[in-house]
């Protein structure tokens, strides 16, 4: 249960950071922002694994700089795709 709550909180933080960085106005609520951040974290992890190779996901340490950076970058990619789909 706590894992789900932490994923939602992390998703809100990552999605909010991505929305602040990206230009434009995307009107979405906190639930969509959380989903954007969570999906962006997966996209960022995928990109990081492509660049650096696997093995990073097995590291149990928390609050490192690079996973957050790649999560925000992934959320920015997802936000860009979402903007292209919604604002045809």
C-alpha positions as CSV (number, residue, x, y, z in Angstrom):
1,X,0.0,0.0,0.0
2,X,2.8,2.5,0.9
3,X,4.6,1.7,-2.3
4,X,1.6,2.8,-4.3
5,X,1.2,6.0,-2.3
6,X,5.0,6.7,-2.8
7,X,4.7,6.1,-6.5
8,X,1.8,8.6,-6.7
9,X,3.7,11.2,-4.7
10,X,6.8,10.7,-6.8
11,X,4.7,10.9,-9.9
12,X,3.2,14.2,-8.8
13,X,6.6,15.6,-8.0
14,X,8.2,14.4,-11.3
15,X,5.2,15.4,-13.4
16,X,5.0,18.9,-11.8
17,X,8.7,19.5,-12.4
18,X,8.3,18.4,-16.0
19,X,5.3,20.7,-16.4
20,X,7.3,23.7,-15.0
21,X,10.2,23.0,-17.3
22,X,8.3,22.4,-20.5
23,X,6.9,25.5,-22.4
24,X,3.2,25.8,-23.0
25,X,0.1,25.5,-21.0
26,X,-1.2,21.9,-20.3
27,X,-4.4,21.9,-18.4
28,X,-4.5,18.7,-16.4
29,X,-5.3,17.8,-12.8
30,X,-3.1,16.3,-10.2
31,X,-4.2,12.7,-11.2
32,X,-3.1,13.3,-14.8
33,X,0.1,14.9,-13.5
34,X,0.8,11.9,-11.3
35,X,0.2,9.5,-14.3
36,X,2.5,11.6,-16.4
37,X,5.2,11.5,-13.8
38,X,4.9,7.7,-13.3
39,X,4.9,6.9,-17.0
40,X,7.7,9.4,-17.4
41,X,9.7,7.5,-14.8
42,X,9.4,4.3,-16.7
43,X,10.3,6.1,-20.0
44,X,13.3,7.7,-18.3
45,X,14.4,4.4,-16.8
46,X,14.1,2.8,-20.2
47,X,16.3,5.6,-21.8
48,X,18.8,5.3,-18.9
49,X,19.1,1.5,-19.5
50,X,19.6,2.1,-23.2
51,X,22.4,4.6,-22.5
52,X,24.1,3.1,-19.4
53,X,23.1,-0.6,-19.7
54,X,21.0,-2.6,-17.3
55,X,21.5,-3.1,-13.6
56,X,20.5,0.3,-12.3
57,X,17.0,-0.8,-11.3
58,X,18.4,-3.4,-8.8
59,X,20.1,-0.7,-6.7
60,X,17.9,-0.3,-3.6
61,X,19.4,3.0,-2.5
62,X,17.0,5.9,-2.6
63,X,17.3,9.6,-3.3
64,X,20.0,9.6,-6.0
65,X,20.3,12.4,-8.5
66,X,20.3,10.6,-11.8
67,X,17.1,8.5,-11.4
68,X,15.2,11.7,-10.7
69,X,16.8,13.5,-13.7
70,X,15.9,10.6,-16.0
71,X,12.4,10.4,-14.6
72,X,11.9,14.1,-15.2
73,X,13.3,13.8,-18.8
74,X,11.0,10.9,-19.4
75,X,8.1,12.9,-18.1
76,X,9.0,15.7,-20.4
77,X,9.0,13.3,-23.3
78,X,5.6,12.0,-22.3
79,X,4.3,15.5,-21.8
80,X,5.5,16.5,-25.3
81,X,3.8,13.4,-26.8
82,X,0.6,14.2,-24.8
83,X,0.6,17.8,-26.0
84,X,1.0,16.7,-29.6
85,X,-1.9,14.2,-29.3
86,X,-4.2,16.6,-27.5
87,X,-3.4,19.8,-29.5
88,X,-3.6,18.4,-33.0
